[in-house]
Amino acid sequence: MSRNHRHDRDQKKQRSLDEVLRRVDQRYFPTQRRYHEEYAPRSRAHVLIDNEDLRKPRTTAAKVDDLPAELRAAIEALAPGG
């Protein structure tokens, strides 16, 4: 999740920009890093989708050969390869 998206969401909770950035830097990113180190989700996932731009998600990696054709087509339609 981008800092800007998190800031927009947290502004509704009356949090200042400094508070949002502190929370992102001290809580979100370290937790995300630890999760990736412990579980290696990229190596386990069939599909990785970059949704930094929520209006235009894109597939960044896919191991879909063993998935049904209908599912492969749906994945490509929702998040075309980059």
Summary of the structure (lengths in Angstrom):
residues: 82
radius of gyration: 16.3
end to end distance: 18.7
largest distance: 47.2
contacts: 176
relative contact order: 0.11
helix: 56%
strand: 12%
